[in-house]
Amino acid sequence: MKIVKNLALPVLAFFVMGLASCSNDDDVVKYSANALKNTELMNILKQKGYQFDKDGKLELNDLANNTTSLDLSGTKLKDLSGLDILPNLKDVKLSNNGYGPVFDFALLPAQITGVDLTGNDIYDFEGLVNVKTEENGDETVTQLHKITKLYLPQTAKFNIKDLVRFYRKKKAEIESGSIDVKMETAKGDLQKYNTIREIPDENIRANFKKYFSSIFDEDGIHIDINKRLNNNDRSNACVFNKWYGVATAETLEGVQYIVNNPYWDGKLLTVNLTNKAKLPYLRPCSGLMTLSLTDVDASEGINLEDATNMTGFLWVKVSGISEIDLSHSALFGRRAIEQEQDGPGGSSLVFVECPDLKKIALPEKSGLRSYMITFANMKSIEQVDLSKFKMISNLELGGLSANCRVTYPELTEFHTYDKKTSAVSTCKCTNDCKVKKYFHKSIQMDNENSIFLSDDDLFCL
């Protein structure tokens, strides 16, 4: 018995020490391997009770480890980097954050598979899919970001190039509910995503039935944006004027389904109504070449990033837009002289009485050719830079602000009726001499230093 007592004391001491050691392990505070550099997100997380050390590393307590869904709605969070600091986060609510017109899924960590974007004015959803189109029109769609839940704002109904392609690829899963995709209605309700759309204005609907009938649903009233325009319809211009049956329109909603449609190649959008109309947000596809607008409000914006074949603008009394970026066009002013001096088919910039337009960005190329350039009664335009042009068949400037900076070109090619290049030694024109070096003395300026010139009379001193 004495021997047993002597052994019991060391065993008991060892057992107590073991318990103490386990207790100490549980008390050790663990932190994320990396620090959160996104201070905006860190401040939001701190307000929600998450703890960080002095170096910005997240304390991996029960709150952090058990977080699978995070509500960031209304926070106006701009930088989405660092969300993966929460190790088990899968779902984020980003509603009512002022996002738009573009949302890029590439900004989200790969572990985020559920996203709520309701309440935002988002029209384009980049980073969701990649589309490779073969010469025969067949498409290979690759999903770039895994999605198990996607709640979309009402504005998503206009998107074809991203969401419709995603829908086609994942149609079975979306319809079965294994991928939860819903879209906000005008009333704020969420409904299961589908591709049936309304054309609210009766005149525009009738116009579409005549020129784009191949995308109408079976009911003959709605269109199905999952349908592709057939070969005849895809080459039809989109024209709203009295000759095309649209003298007036209560709303231009629906024009996006044609002009933004990646399968459209009609080249021309014309809006010339008897009433002033508001143009919805547009992101025209590469099929658009000429944009002709008269008396419209374009305050929702026009994104020309995909309009890589744009060559012509004819804008009269277009309000609400301050900048136009033509730099993405691969064709503007860069075709052969036979095309560029060919009347309406040539590259043109015609802007008349557009009160809010301040800047126009041209392609970053020199040696451009243009059939016509007009800036008339453009009181807000800050600069007219013609230095990149080597040919301008018709130039009209007038009614510009006294503060507008005009940079004149050094023309080396001139319009001829037989459409042959008429090359001369460089005619350099400075702001001081204005246009006198190019044009006959019979050309006169009005009281506002307006000029209306054609290079049929061009000569070089």
C-alpha positions as CSV (number, residue, x, y, z in Angstrom):
1,M,0.0,0.0,0.0
2,K,2.9,2.3,0.7
3,I,4.2,1.8,-2.8
4,V,0.8,2.6,-4.4
5,K,0.6,5.8,-2.4
6,N,4.0,6.9,-3.7
7,L,3.0,6.2,-7.3
8,A,-0.4,7.9,-7.0
9,L,1.1,11.4,-6.3
10,P,3.2,11.6,-9.5
11,V,0.3,10.3,-11.7
12,L,-2.1,12.8,-10.2
13,A,0.4,15.6,-10.8
14,F,0.9,14.6,-14.4
15,F,-2.9,14.4,-15.0
16,V,-3.4,17.9,-13.6
17,M,-0.6,19.3,-15.7
18,G,-2.2,17.7,-18.8
19,L,-5.5,19.4,-18.1
20,A,-3.7,22.7,-17.6
21,S,-1.9,22.3,-20.9
22,C,-5.2,21.6,-22.8
23,S,-6.8,24.6,-21.1
24,N,-4.0,26.8,-22.2
25,D,-4.3,25.6,-25.9
26,D,-8.0,26.6,-25.9
27,D,-7.2,30.0,-24.5
28,V,-4.7,30.8,-27.3
29,V,-6.1,33.5,-29.6
30,K,-5.8,32.6,-33.3
31,Y,-5.5,35.2,-36.1
32,S,-5.8,35.1,-39.9
33,A,-2.5,34.4,-41.7
34,N,-2.8,37.7,-43.7
35,A,-3.7,41.2,-42.6
36,L,-6.7,42.9,-44.1
37,K,-5.4,45.8,-46.2
38,N,-8.9,47.0,-47.1
39,T,-9.5,49.6,-44.4
40,E,-13.0,50.4,-45.6
41,L,-14.0,46.8,-45.2
42,M,-12.2,46.5,-41.9
43,N,-14.1,49.5,-40.4
44,I,-17.4,47.9,-41.5
45,L,-16.4,44.5,-39.9
46,K,-15.4,46.2,-36.7
47,Q,-18.8,47.8,-36.5
48,K,-20.3,44.3,-36.8
49,G,-18.2,43.0,-33.9
50,Y,-15.2,41.4,-35.6
51,Q,-11.9,41.9,-33.9
52,F,-8.5,42.7,-35.4
53,D,-5.0,43.0,-33.9
54,K,-2.8,46.0,-34.4
55,D,-1.4,44.6,-37.6
56,G,-4.8,44.2,-39.2
57,K,-5.1,40.4,-38.8
58,L,-8.6,39.1,-38.0
59,E,-9.2,37.3,-34.8
60,L,-10.6,33.8,-35.7
61,N,-13.1,33.5,-32.9
62,D,-16.5,31.9,-33.2
63,L,-18.0,34.9,-34.9
64,A,-15.4,34.9,-37.6
65,N,-15.3,31.1,-38.1
66,N,-19.1,30.7,-38.2
67,T,-19.8,33.5,-40.7
68,T,-21.0,32.0,-43.9
69,S,-23.2,35.0,-45.0
70,L,-22.4,38.7,-44.6
71,D,-24.8,41.6,-45.0
72,L,-23.0,44.6,-46.6
73,S,-26.1,46.2,-48.0
74,G,-26.3,50.0,-47.8
75,T,-22.6,50.3,-46.8
76,K,-21.6,51.7,-50.2
77,L,-18.5,49.5,-50.0
78,K,-16.4,50.2,-53.1
79,D,-13.5,47.9,-52.6
80,L,-14.5,44.2,-52.4
81,S,-11.0,42.9,-51.9
82,G,-10.3,41.0,-48.7
83,L,-13.6,39.4,-48.1
84,D,-11.9,36.0,-48.1
85,I,-10.3,36.9,-44.7
86,L,-13.5,35.3,-43.3
87,P,-12.6,31.7,-43.9
88,N,-16.0,30.2,-44.4
89,L,-17.8,33.1,-46.1
90,K,-19.8,32.0,-49.1
91,D,-22.6,34.6,-49.5
92,V,-22.6,38.4,-49.5
93,K,-25.5,40.8,-49.7
94,L,-24.4,43.9,-51.6
95,S,-27.8,45.5,-52.2
96,N,-28.5,49.2,-52.3
97,N,-24.8,50.1,-52.6
98,G,-24.9,52.5,-55.5
99,Y,-23.2,50.1,-57.9
100,G,-23.4,50.5,-61.6
101,P,-23.6,50.6,-64.5
102,V,-21.0,47.8,-64.4
103,F,-20.3,45.1,-61.8
104,D,-17.2,42.9,-62.2
105,F,-17.4,39.5,-60.6
106,A,-13.6,39.3,-60.8
107,L,-13.5,41.7,-57.8
108,L,-15.0,39.0,-55.6
109,P,-12.9,36.2,-54.1
110,A,-13.5,32.8,-55.7
111,Q,-15.0,31.4,-52.4
112,I,-18.0,33.8,-52.7
113,T,-20.6,31.9,-54.7
114,G,-23.8,33.8,-53.5
115,V,-24.3,37.4,-54.4
116,D,-27.3,39.8,-53.8
117,L,-27.0,42.8,-56.1
118,T,-30.6,44.1,-55.8
119,G,-31.3,47.8,-55.5
120,N,-28.3,48.8,-57.7
121,D,-28.4,50.3,-61.2
122,I,-26.3,47.6,-62.8
123,Y,-26.6,46.9,-66.5
124,D,-23.4,44.9,-67.3
125,F,-22.1,41.9,-65.4
126,E,-18.4,41.5,-66.3
127,G,-16.3,38.6,-65.1
128,L,-19.2,36.2,-65.0
129,V,-18.7,34.4,-68.4
130,N,-16.3,34.5,-71.3
131,V,-17.7,33.9,-74.8
132,K,-15.7,32.7,-77.8
133,T,-17.6,32.9,-81.1
134,E,-16.6,30.8,-84.1
135,E,-16.9,32.0,-87.7
136,N,-20.1,30.0,-88.1
137,G,-21.6,31.8,-85.1
138,D,-21.3,28.9,-82.6
139,E,-20.4,30.0,-79.1
140,T,-18.3,28.5,-76.4
141,V,-19.3,29.9,-73.1
142,T,-16.9,29.5,-70.1
143,Q,-18.1,30.4,-66.7
144,L,-15.5,32.6,-64.9
145,H,-17.0,32.8,-61.4
146,K,-18.9,29.9,-59.7
147,I,-22.4,31.0,-58.7
148,T,-24.9,29.1,-56.5
149,K,-27.1,32.1,-55.8
150,L,-27.5,35.4,-57.7
151,Y,-30.1,38.0,-56.9
152,L,-30.2,40.6,-59.7
153,P,-31.5,44.2,-59.8
154,Q,-34.3,45.2,-62.1
155,T,-31.9,46.8,-64.6
156,A,-30.4,43.3,-65.2
157,K,-33.4,42.6,-67.5
158,F,-31.7,44.5,-70.3
159,N,-28.5,42.5,-70.3
160,I,-27.9,39.9,-73.0
161,K,-24.2,39.6,-73.5
162,D,-23.5,38.3,-69.9
163,L,-26.6,37.0,-68.2
164,V,-28.3,35.4,-71.2
165,R,-25.2,33.5,-72.0
166,F,-24.9,32.4,-68.3
167,Y,-28.5,31.4,-68.4
168,R,-28.0,29.3,-71.5
169,K,-25.1,27.5,-70.0
170,K,-26.7,26.8,-66.7
171,K,-30.4,26.7,-67.8
172,A,-31.1,23.2,-66.3
173,E,-29.7,24.1,-62.9
174,I,-31.4,27.5,-62.9
175,E,-34.8,26.0,-63.8
176,S,-34.4,23.2,-61.3
177,G,-33.4,25.6,-58.5
178,S,-30.0,24.1,-57.8
179,I,-28.7,27.5,-58.9
180,D,-30.9,30.2,-57.3
181,V,-31.2,33.1,-59.8
182,K,-33.8,35.7,-59.2
183,M,-34.4,39.2,-60.6
184,E,-36.0,42.2,-59.0
185,T,-39.3,43.5,-60.4
186,A,-40.4,47.1,-60.8
187,K,-42.3,46.7,-57.5
188,G,-39.2,45.4,-55.7
189,D,-40.3,41.8,-55.5
190,L,-37.9,38.9,-56.5
191,Q,-39.0,36.6,-59.2
192,K,-37.2,33.6,-60.7
193,Y,-35.0,34.7,-63.6
194,N,-36.4,34.3,-67.1
195,T,-35.8,35.8,-70.6
196,I,-39.3,37.1,-71.5
197,R,-39.4,40.9,-71.8
198,E,-42.0,43.6,-72.5
199,I,-41.8,46.5,-75.0
200,P,-43.9,49.1,-73.3
201,D,-44.4,51.5,-76.1
202,E,-47.0,50.4,-78.7
203,N,-45.3,52.1,-81.6
204,I,-41.9,50.7,-80.9
205,R,-43.4,47.2,-80.4
206,A,-45.0,47.5,-83.8
207,N,-41.7,48.6,-85.3
208,F,-40.0,45.6,-83.7
209,K,-42.6,43.2,-85.0
210,K,-41.9,44.4,-88.5
211,Y,-38.1,44.5,-88.4
212,F,-37.1,42.1,-85.6
213,S,-39.9,39.6,-85.5
214,S,-37.6,36.6,-85.0
215,I,-37.2,37.4,-81.2
216,F,-40.9,37.6,-80.4
217,D,-42.4,35.1,-78.0
218,E,-45.2,32.8,-79.0
219,D,-47.8,35.3,-77.6
220,G,-46.8,37.9,-80.2
221,I,-46.6,40.6,-77.5
222,H,-43.4,39.9,-75.5
223,I,-39.9,39.2,-76.8
224,D,-37.6,36.4,-75.7
225,I,-34.0,37.7,-75.4
226,N,-32.8,34.1,-75.3
227,K,-33.7,33.9,-79.0
228,R,-31.2,35.0,-81.6
229,L,-32.0,37.4,-84.4
230,N,-32.3,35.6,-87.6
231,N,-30.1,36.5,-90.6
232,N,-32.6,38.9,-92.1
233,D,-33.5,40.7,-88.8
234,R,-29.9,41.0,-87.6
235,S,-29.0,43.2,-90.5
236,N,-31.9,45.6,-90.1
237,A,-31.2,49.1,-88.9
238,C,-32.9,50.3,-85.7
239,V,-34.8,53.4,-86.7
240,F,-37.4,55.3,-84.7
241,N,-38.9,58.1,-86.8
242,K,-42.2,58.8,-88.6
243,W,-41.1,56.9,-91.7
244,Y,-40.5,53.8,-89.7
245,G,-43.8,54.1,-87.8
246,V,-42.5,55.7,-84.6
247,A,-43.3,59.4,-84.8
248,T,-43.8,59.5,-81.1
249,A,-42.9,57.3,-78.2
250,E,-43.8,57.4,-74.5
251,T,-40.6,55.5,-73.6
252,L,-37.6,54.2,-75.5
253,E,-37.3,51.2,-73.2
254,G,-36.5,48.2,-75.3
255,V,-34.1,49.7,-77.7
256,Q,-31.4,48.0,-75.6
257,Y,-32.6,44.6,-76.7
258,I,-31.5,45.4,-80.2
259,V,-28.6,47.9,-80.0
260,N,-26.9,46.1,-77.1
261,N,-27.7,42.7,-78.6
262,P,-24.4,40.9,-79.5
263,Y,-26.1,39.2,-82.5
264,W,-27.3,42.5,-84.1
265,D,-25.4,43.9,-87.1
266,G,-27.8,46.6,-88.3
267,K,-25.1,49.4,-88.1
268,L,-27.5,52.3,-87.6
269,L,-29.5,53.6,-84.6
270,T,-31.7,56.6,-85.3
271,V,-34.0,58.3,-82.8
272,N,-35.8,61.3,-84.3
273,L,-39.2,61.7,-82.7
274,T,-41.7,64.6,-82.7
275,N,-41.4,64.6,-78.8
276,K,-38.4,64.8,-76.6
277,A,-37.5,61.3,-75.3
278,K,-35.2,59.9,-72.6
279,L,-32.7,57.4,-73.9
280,P,-32.1,54.4,-71.6
281,Y,-28.5,53.4,-70.7
282,L,-26.9,52.0,-73.8
283,R,-23.8,49.8,-74.3
284,P,-24.0,49.2,-78.0
285,C,-22.5,46.1,-79.5
286,S,-19.9,46.0,-82.3
287,G,-22.7,46.0,-84.9
288,L,-23.4,49.7,-84.4
289,M,-21.5,52.1,-86.7
290,T,-23.6,55.3,-86.8
291,L,-25.5,56.8,-83.9
292,S,-28.0,59.4,-85.0
293,L,-29.9,61.1,-82.1
294,T,-32.2,64.2,-82.2
295,D,-33.8,65.9,-79.2
296,V,-33.1,63.1,-76.6
297,D,-32.0,63.1,-73.0
298,A,-29.0,60.8,-72.7
299,S,-28.4,61.3,-69.0
300,E,-28.5,57.5,-68.3
301,G,-25.2,57.2,-70.2
302,I,-23.8,55.7,-73.4
303,N,-20.9,53.2,-73.0
304,L,-19.1,52.7,-76.3
305,E,-16.6,50.2,-75.0
306,D,-18.0,47.4,-77.2
307,A,-18.8,49.6,-80.2
308,T,-15.5,48.9,-81.9
309,N,-16.8,49.7,-85.3
310,M,-18.2,53.1,-84.6
311,T,-17.6,55.6,-87.4
312,G,-20.4,58.2,-87.2
313,F,-22.2,60.6,-84.8
314,L,-25.1,62.8,-85.8
315,W,-26.3,64.5,-82.6
316,V,-28.8,67.4,-82.5
317,K,-30.0,68.7,-79.2
318,V,-28.8,65.8,-77.2
319,S,-28.7,66.7,-73.5
320,G,-27.6,65.1,-70.2
321,I,-24.3,63.7,-71.3
322,S,-20.9,65.3,-70.8
323,E,-18.4,62.9,-72.4
324,I,-18.2,60.6,-75.3
325,D,-15.3,58.0,-75.6
326,L,-14.7,57.0,-79.1
327,S,-11.2,55.6,-78.4
328,H,-12.4,52.0,-78.6
329,S,-13.3,52.2,-82.3
330,A,-10.9,50.4,-84.6
331,L,-12.5,51.9,-87.7
332,F,-13.1,55.6,-87.1
333,G,-11.0,57.6,-89.5
334,R,-8.8,54.6,-90.3
335,R,-10.4,53.2,-93.5
336,A,-9.2,53.9,-97.1
337,I,-9.8,57.3,-98.5
338,E,-12.4,55.9,-100.9
339,Q,-14.6,55.0,-97.9
340,E,-13.8,57.9,-95.7
341,Q,-14.8,60.6,-98.3
342,D,-17.9,58.7,-99.4
343,G,-20.6,60.9,-98.1
344,P,-22.6,59.5,-95.2
345,G,-20.5,56.4,-95.2
346,G,-17.4,58.3,-94.1
347,S,-16.3,58.9,-90.5
348,S,-18.2,61.9,-89.2
349,L,-18.6,63.9,-86.0
350,V,-21.6,66.1,-86.1
351,F,-22.7,67.8,-82.9
352,V,-25.3,70.6,-82.9
353,E,-26.7,72.3,-79.8
354,C,-25.8,69.6,-77.3
355,P,-25.7,71.8,-74.2
356,D,-23.9,69.4,-71.8
357,L,-21.2,67.8,-74.0
358,K,-17.8,68.8,-72.8
359,K,-15.3,66.2,-74.0
360,I,-14.9,63.8,-76.9
361,A,-12.1,61.2,-76.8
362,L,-10.8,60.0,-80.2
363,P,-8.8,56.9,-81.0
364,E,-5.2,57.2,-80.1
365,K,-4.0,57.2,-83.7
366,S,-2.7,59.9,-86.0
367,G,-3.5,60.3,-89.7
368,L,-7.3,60.1,-89.3
369,R,-9.7,60.8,-92.2
370,S,-13.1,62.3,-91.8
371,Y,-15.9,63.1,-94.3
372,M,-17.5,65.7,-92.0
373,I,-16.8,67.4,-88.7
374,T,-19.3,69.8,-87.3
375,F,-19.4,71.5,-83.9
376,A,-22.2,74.1,-84.0
377,N,-23.6,76.0,-81.0
378,M,-21.8,73.7,-78.6
379,K,-21.5,76.1,-75.6
380,S,-20.0,73.6,-73.2
381,I,-17.4,71.8,-75.4
382,E,-14.0,72.5,-73.9
383,Q,-11.7,71.5,-76.7
384,V,-11.9,70.7,-80.5
385,D,-8.6,68.9,-81.2
386,L,-8.3,68.2,-84.9
387,S,-4.6,67.6,-84.8
388,K,-4.9,63.8,-85.5
389,F,-6.6,64.3,-88.9
390,K,-4.9,64.3,-92.3
391,M,-8.1,64.6,-94.2
392,I,-11.4,66.4,-93.5
393,S,-13.7,66.8,-96.4
394,N,-16.2,69.1,-94.7
395,L,-15.5,71.2,-91.6
396,E,-18.1,73.3,-89.8
397,L,-17.3,75.2,-86.6
398,G,-19.6,77.8,-85.0
399,G,-21.1,79.1,-81.8
400,L,-18.4,77.7,-79.6
401,S,-17.5,79.1,-76.2
402,A,-14.8,81.7,-76.1
403,N,-12.9,79.4,-73.8
404,C,-13.0,76.5,-76.2
405,R,-9.5,75.4,-77.3
406,V,-9.4,74.7,-81.1
407,T,-6.4,72.8,-82.5
408,Y,-6.4,72.8,-86.3
409,P,-5.0,69.9,-88.4
410,E,-2.1,69.6,-90.8
411,L,-4.0,68.3,-93.8
412,T,-2.2,66.2,-96.4
413,E,-5.1,64.6,-98.2
414,F,-8.1,66.2,-99.8
415,H,-11.4,65.2,-101.2
416,T,-11.7,64.6,-104.9
417,Y,-14.8,63.7,-106.9
418,D,-13.1,60.7,-108.5
419,K,-12.2,59.5,-105.0
420,K,-8.5,59.5,-105.5
421,T,-6.1,60.8,-103.0
422,S,-5.1,64.3,-103.6
423,A,-1.8,64.7,-101.7
424,V,-0.1,68.0,-101.3
425,S,2.7,69.3,-99.2
426,T,1.6,69.7,-95.6
427,C,-0.7,72.7,-95.0
428,K,-0.1,73.7,-91.4
429,C,-2.6,75.9,-89.8
430,T,-2.2,77.7,-86.5
431,N,-4.8,79.1,-84.3
432,D,-3.7,82.6,-85.2
433,C,-4.3,82.2,-89.0
434,K,-7.3,80.0,-88.3
435,V,-8.5,78.5,-91.6
436,K,-7.3,81.2,-94.0
437,K,-4.4,79.1,-95.1
438,Y,-6.7,76.4,-96.5
439,F,-9.6,78.1,-98.0
440,H,-10.4,80.7,-100.7
441,K,-10.8,84.3,-99.6
442,S,-14.4,84.1,-100.6
443,I,-15.0,82.1,-97.4
444,Q,-16.4,84.4,-94.8
445,M,-16.9,84.2,-91.0
446,D,-20.0,85.4,-89.3
447,N,-20.1,87.5,-86.2
448,E,-19.5,84.5,-83.9
449,N,-16.4,83.4,-85.9
450,S,-18.4,80.5,-87.3
451,I,-17.1,78.8,-90.4
452,F,-18.9,76.5,-92.8
453,L,-16.3,75.0,-95.2
454,S,-15.9,72.3,-97.8
455,D,-12.5,71.3,-99.1
456,D,-13.8,71.3,-102.7
457,D,-12.3,74.8,-102.6
458,L,-9.2,73.8,-100.6
459,F,-5.9,75.2,-101.6
460,C,-2.6,75.7,-99.8
461,L,-0.6,78.9,-99.7
